[in-house]
Structures are given as C-alpha cells and as structure tokens.
Amino acid sequence: MTTISHVQGCQPSSMLDYATSLLASNSTFTDQIHRMDRAVDAAMDTWQGEATAAASARNLSESLTASHIDTAVIAIAKAHSSHGGVLNLVAPIR
C-alpha cells in the first residue's frame, strides 16, 4: 500500500526523464524497423514465387506489430510527461 511518506518522497521530475528516455529508445526501435523493411524489400527483389509472398506477408505482419508497439510507447511516454509535469508543479506545495 502506498503511504503518504512514499508519495511525498517521489520525484515527479523522474517521470519526465523516463518519458524522454522512453521516446529516445522508441526512436531507435522505429529506426530498426525501417531498416528491416528496407532489407526485406531488397532481399525480395531476387526472390520469386511463394518465398516472396511469405516474406512479404511476414514483413507486413512485423511492421504492423511494430506500429502498434510504437503507438503504445508514445502514449505511455506522453502520459508520464504530462503527469510528471503536473506533479512537478504541485510538488513544492506539500
């Protein structure tokens, strides 16, 4: 159970730092996904038939999953940034 002393000891600015770090990591993640897309596209230039269809379907599936992860991570970072900012404003009022 959360106690008053625990809440008073919290540092809201750490939420802002976490949001910044999370967005930086997410940027690295999305860069890697874009590289994967380009690599699969380049590889499929030399493939034919079922191999091309399977790679294309898999790449689309992975890209959609990555897009969902990206959206969720951005929402989490925005929530931490927003709430951390508000808590940072009221923290000195204690």
Buried (B, 14 or more C-beta within 10 A) or exposed (E): EEEEEEEEEEEBEEBBEBBEEBBEEBEEBBEEBEEBBEEBEEEBEEBEEEEBEEBBEEBEEBBEEBEEBBEEBBEBBEEBBEBBBEBBEEBEEE
